[in-house]
Amino acid sequence: MVAVLAAAGCSSSTSGQGPADGTYTVAVALSGGSGKATVASPTTLVVAGDTMTAEVTWSSPYYTWMEVGGTRYTPISAQGEDATFEIPVTLDTDLAVSAETVAMSQPHTIDYTLRFDSASLESAG
């Protein structure tokens, strides 16, 4: 069930209720991969109804796509800037993602886990 919620971008938290509609900042932790890449934290989280979308900004401009729950996302950042993606997320749950990097001699898909911490939520508006 959690995987279905994560794939749909639906809210889920330990209290059973997500934050009110609005824009927030939230801490995000990254694990997996080679340990060379990082993501910016805190990051922007937008809540609209039952959907939460986060901006994930990598420490590299060489990510060409991210995949979450079988859906592929392309960067929203300008070419040459660190790659930023808007993806659906769930709070306080490990979210499996894949990302393709072209920083090496040929494209590589790398698996990561992201976790967005509800205890760190702060209103950005």
C-alpha positions in Angstrom: 0.0 0.0 0.0 2.8 2.4 0.8 4.4 1.8 -2.6 1.1 2.6 -4.2 0.8 5.9 -2.2 4.3 6.8 -3.1 3.8 6.1 -6.8 0.6 8.2 -6.8 2.3 11.0 -4.8 -0.4 10.8 -2.1 0.2 12.1 1.3 1.1 9.7 4.1 2.5 10.4 7.5 2.7 8.7 10.8 -0.3 10.7 12.1 -2.4 9.6 9.1 -2.9 13.3 8.0 -0.6 15.3 5.7 0.1 19.0 6.0 -2.4 21.6 4.8 -2.2 22.9 1.2 0.7 25.2 0.7 4.4 25.5 0.1 7.0 24.3 2.6 10.6 23.4 3.0 11.5 19.9 4.1 14.7 18.0 4.9 15.5 15.3 2.4 18.0 12.4 3.0 19.7 10.5 0.1 21.1 7.1 0.3 22.3 4.6 -2.3 24.4 5.1 -5.4 28.2 5.6 -5.2 28.1 8.2 -2.5 29.4 10.9 -4.9 26.1 12.6 -5.6 24.1 14.6 -3.1 20.8 16.4 -3.2 20.0 19.9 -1.8 18.4 19.8 1.7 16.1 21.3 2.7 14.1 21.5 -0.5 10.7 22.9 -1.6 7.6 20.8 -1.0 4.2 21.8 -2.5 1.1 20.3 -1.0 -2.1 20.4 -3.1 -5.0 18.2 -1.9 -3.7 14.6 -1.4 -0.6 15.3 -3.6 2.9 16.3 -2.4 5.5 17.3 -4.9 9.1 18.1 -4.1 11.9 19.7 -6.0 14.9 17.5 -5.9 18.2 19.2 -6.9 21.2 17.1 -7.5 24.8 18.2 -7.0 25.4 17.7 -10.8 24.0 19.0 -14.0 24.4 15.5 -15.6 21.2 13.8 -14.6 18.9 13.5 -17.6 15.9 11.8 -15.9 14.5 10.4 -12.7 12.0 7.6 -12.3 9.6 7.3 -9.4 7.0 4.5 -9.3 7.4 3.7 -12.9 7.0 7.3 -14.1 9.9 9.1 -15.7 10.5 12.8 -15.0 12.7 15.2 -16.9 14.6 18.2 -15.4 12.9 21.5 -14.8 16.3 23.2 -14.5 18.1 25.1 -17.3 20.8 23.2 -19.2 24.1 23.6 -17.4 22.5 24.1 -13.9 22.4 21.3 -11.3 19.6 19.0 -12.4 16.3 19.7 -10.6 13.2 17.5 -10.9 9.7 17.9 -9.5 8.6 14.5 -8.3 5.7 13.1 -6.2 6.7 12.2 -2.7 5.5 10.7 0.6 6.7 12.0 3.9 8.5 9.7 6.4 8.8 6.8 3.9 11.7 5.5 2.0 11.1 6.4 -1.6 13.0 4.3 -4.2 14.0 6.4 -7.3 16.3 5.8 -10.2 18.2 8.5 -12.1 20.3 8.5 -15.2 23.6 10.3 -15.2 25.7 11.1 -18.3 28.7 12.2 -16.3 30.6 9.0 -17.1 31.8 7.7 -20.5 28.3 6.3 -21.1 24.9 6.9 -19.5 24.4 5.0 -16.2 21.1 4.4 -14.3 21.7 4.5 -10.5 19.2 3.5 -7.8 18.8 5.8 -4.8 16.5 6.1 -1.8 15.1 9.5 -0.7 13.4 10.2 2.6 11.5 13.4 3.3 11.3 14.2 7.1 7.9 15.6 8.3 9.5 16.8 11.5 11.5 19.3 9.5 8.5 20.9 7.7 8.4 24.7 7.7 6.0 26.9 5.9 7.7 28.7 3.0 4.7 31.1 2.5 
